[in-house]
C-alpha cells in the first residue's frame, strides 16, 4: 500500500531510541523527511543517520522539551530547515517515578504531567497554526494503555496519559475544519530501553545475569498478553506511518490500542 508520504515533513519527539526512533525510521522508509528531537545528542545523531539511509533528509534537533521554551524552539528549527510541517508525532513521555499515590508529592505530579501532557500541548500549540496555513496535517499522540486501564504502579503516569488521550480527542474536534487529523496510539508492553534498565536492576538485586533477568521480565509480561508476546517498536512505527498518510481522510479522534489484546475493555 502506497502511503503517499514521500516529501512530507514529519517531526518526531523522543526520537533517539525505542518507539520514537522506530516511528522516525518508519516514516523515513516511506519517503518522509524527518526531524528527530530528543535530549541526548549522540544517540539522536545516530538515529538521524539511520533515517537518512532511506534516502531522505533527516534533521536532528537536540532539545529539552520539558522546558517550556523547548517545543517552540523545535518547531522553529524544523520550519527553518524544511519550510513546513505536515506531521507531528508527540512520542516523548514515560513514568517519572514509581511511587504509590499516598507517597506521591506534588512535585512528582507536576513533573509527570509536564512531561506526558504539557510537552504535547505546547508542541501542538506551536505547530497547528502552521498546519492551518498549508491546508491541514496529521498529529499522532503516543499515549499508553495505562491511560485506558489504570495501572496502580504509577498513578501520575496513568492520569497524565488519560489526559493526553482526552487532549487528542479535543484537538480532533476543534481543528477538523482545518483538515488536521488527530489520532492517539496506546501501546502496551513494548520492549524498549526502559525494560532493559529494569532488567539490569533486577539482575543486580537477584544476583543473576542481565540475560536471565530480561528473559524473566519477558516471560512475565508475555504471560499477561493474549497473543503471548511483548510488542516491538517497529509495529508502533508502522501504525504511526499509516495514520500519517494523506490517503487517510476520514479517521480522526481515534484511540488505538496496540497491546496484544491485554486491555480487557470492550471499547
C-alpha positions in Angstrom: 0.0 0.0 0.0 1.4 3.4 -1.0 1.0 5.7 1.9 1.8 8.9 0.0 4.4 10.2 2.5 7.2 10.9 0.0 8.3 14.5 0.5 6.2 15.1 3.6 7.9 16.6 6.6 7.4 14.9 10.0 8.6 15.9 13.4 9.0 13.1 16.0 9.7 13.8 19.6 11.6 11.4 21.9 13.2 10.1 18.7 16.6 9.0 19.8 15.6 5.5 20.8 12.8 3.0 21.4 9.4 3.7 20.0 10.3 7.2 18.9 13.2 6.1 16.8 11.1 3.3 15.3 8.5 5.8 14.3 11.1 8.1 12.7 12.5 5.2 10.7 9.1 4.0 9.6 8.3 7.5 8.3 11.7 7.8 6.6 11.2 4.4 5.0 8.0 5.7 3.4 9.9 8.7 2.0 9.1 11.4 4.5 11.7 14.0 5.6 12.1 13.7 9.3 13.0 15.9 12.2 14.1 13.9 15.2 14.1 15.6 18.6 15.5 14.4 21.9 18.0 15.5 24.6 20.8 13.0 24.0 23.0 14.3 21.2 24.9 11.2 20.4 22.0 8.8 20.3 19.9 11.3 18.4 22.6 11.8 15.8 22.9 8.1 15.3 19.2 7.8 14.8 19.1 10.6 12.3 22.0 9.0 10.3 20.0 5.7 10.3 16.9 7.5 9.0 18.9 9.2 6.3 19.9 5.8 4.9 16.5 5.7 3.4 17.5 8.5 1.0 15.6 11.2 2.8 16.7 14.3 4.7 16.9 13.7 8.5 17.5 16.6 10.8 18.4 16.1 14.5 17.3 18.8 17.0 18.9 18.3 20.5 16.4 19.9 22.8 14.9 19.6 26.3 11.2 19.6 25.5 10.3 19.5 29.2 11.4 23.2 29.4 8.5 25.5 28.4 10.6 27.1 25.6 11.7 23.7 24.1 8.7 22.9 21.9 8.7 26.3 20.3 12.4 26.1 19.6 11.9 22.7 18.0 9.1 23.8 15.7 11.0 27.0 14.7 14.2 25.0 13.8 12.1 22.5 11.9 10.4 25.2 9.8 13.7 26.9 9.2 15.1 23.6 7.9 12.2 22.4 5.8 9.8 25.3 5.4 6.7 23.5 6.7 5.5 20.6 8.9 3.0 18.1 7.7 3.1 15.5 10.5 3.7 15.8 14.2 4.3 12.8 16.4 4.1 13.5 20.1 6.0 10.5 21.4 8.1 11.9 24.3 6.9 10.7 27.7 7.2 8.0 30.3 6.9 7.4 34.0 8.9 9.8 36.1 8.8 7.7 39.2 7.2 4.6 40.7 5.6 5.8 43.9 2.2 4.8 45.3 -0.5 7.5 45.5 -0.1 8.4 49.2 3.7 8.8 48.8 3.5 10.8 45.6 4.3 14.5 46.3 3.0 17.5 44.2 6.5 17.9 42.6 6.3 14.5 41.1 2.8 15.1 39.8 3.9 18.3 38.2 6.9 16.7 36.6 4.9 13.8 35.1 2.1 16.0 33.9 4.6 18.3 32.3 6.4 15.5 30.5 3.5 13.4 29.5 0.9 16.1 28.7 2.2 19.6 28.6 5.0 18.9 26.2 2.4 17.7 23.7 0.2 20.7 24.5 3.0 23.2 23.8 4.2 21.5 20.7 0.7 21.3 19.2 0.2 25.0 20.1 3.3 25.8 18.1 2.6 23.6 15.1 -1.2 23.9 14.5 -1.1 27.4 13.1 1.5 26.2 10.5 -0.8 23.3 9.5 -3.7 25.6 9.2 -1.8 27.8 6.7 -1.0 24.9 4.4 -4.4 23.3 4.5 -4.0 20.6 7.0 -1.8 18.0 8.6 -1.6 14.9 10.8 -1.0 14.8 14.6 -0.4 11.5 16.3 -0.1 11.3 20.1 1.6 8.3 21.7 -0.2 7.6 25.0 -0.4 4.2 26.8 -2.9 1.5 27.7 -2.1 2.8 31.3 -4.3 5.8 30.3 -7.2 3.5 29.5 -6.9 0.7 32.1 -5.3 2.4 35.1 -2.1 0.8 36.4 -1.7 1.2 40.1 2.1 1.2 39.9 2.2 4.8 38.6 -0.9 6.8 39.3 0.5 10.1 38.0 1.6 8.5 34.7 -1.8 6.8 34.2 -3.7 10.1 34.8 -1.3 12.0 32.5 -1.8 9.5 29.7 -5.6 9.6 30.1 -5.4 13.4 29.8 -3.3 13.0 26.7 -5.9 10.8 25.1 -8.6 13.4 26.0 -6.4 16.2 24.6 -6.1 14.4 21.3 -9.9 13.9 21.1 -10.4 17.6 21.8 -7.9 18.6 19.0 -9.6 16.3 16.6 -12.9 18.1 17.0 -11.6 21.7 17.4 -9.4 21.5 14.2 -11.4 19.1 12.0 -12.5 22.0 9.8 -8.8 22.8 9.2 -8.2 19.2 7.9 -5.9 18.5 10.8 -6.5 14.8 11.7 -5.5 13.8 15.3 -5.3 10.2 16.5 -3.8 8.6 19.5 -1.9 5.3 19.7 -1.8 3.5 23.1 1.0 0.9 23.2 1.0 -1.9 25.8 4.2 -3.7 26.9 6.8 -2.9 24.3 10.4 -4.0 24.8 12.5 -0.8 24.9 15.5 0.5 26.8 13.3 1.2 29.9 12.7 -2.5 30.2 16.4 -3.2 29.7 17.1 -0.8 32.6 14.6 -2.7 34.7 16.3 -6.0 33.8 19.7 -4.5 34.9 18.2 -3.6 38.2 16.7 -7.0 38.7 19.9 -8.7 37.8 21.8 -6.8 40.5 19.2 -7.3 43.1 18.8 -11.1 42.4 22.4 -11.9 41.5 21.6 -13.2 38.1 22.8 -12.2 34.6 21.2 -9.4 32.6 20.1 -12.0 30.0 18.4 -14.1 32.7 16.7 -11.0 34.1 15.5 -9.9 30.7 14.1 -13.4 29.9 12.3 -13.3 33.3 10.7 -10.0 32.5 9.8 -11.0 29.0 8.1 -14.1 30.3 6.1 -12.3 33.0 4.9 -9.7 30.5 4.1 -12.2 27.8 2.0 -14.3 30.3 -0.4 -11.4 30.7 -0.8 -10.8 26.9 -3.3 -13.0 24.9 -1.0 -13.0 21.9 1.7 -14.3 24.2 4.5 -11.9 23.4 5.6 -8.3 24.1 5.3 -5.7 21.4 8.0 -4.5 19.0 8.7 -0.7 18.5 8.7 -1.4 14.7 5.0 -2.3 14.8 4.2 1.0 16.5 6.1 2.8 13.8 4.1 1.1 11.1 0.9 2.2 12.7 2.0 5.8 13.0 3.1 5.8 9.4 -0.4 4.6 8.4 -2.1 7.3 10.5 0.2 9.9 8.9 -0.9 9.1 5.4 -2.7 11.8 3.4 -4.7 9.0 1.9 -6.4 8.6 5.3 -9.0 11.3 5.2 -11.9 10.1 7.4 -10.2 8.9 10.6 -9.7 11.3 13.4 -10.2 11.3 17.2 -9.5 7.6 17.4 -7.7 5.9 20.3 -5.9 2.8 19.0 -4.8 0.1 21.4 -1.7 -1.9 20.4 -1.3 -4.2 23.3 -1.6 -7.8 22.1 -5.1 -7.9 23.4 -4.2 -7.2 27.0 -6.6 -4.4 27.8 -9.9 -6.1 28.9 -12.5 -3.5 28.0 -14.8 -3.6 25.0 -14.4 0.0 23.7 
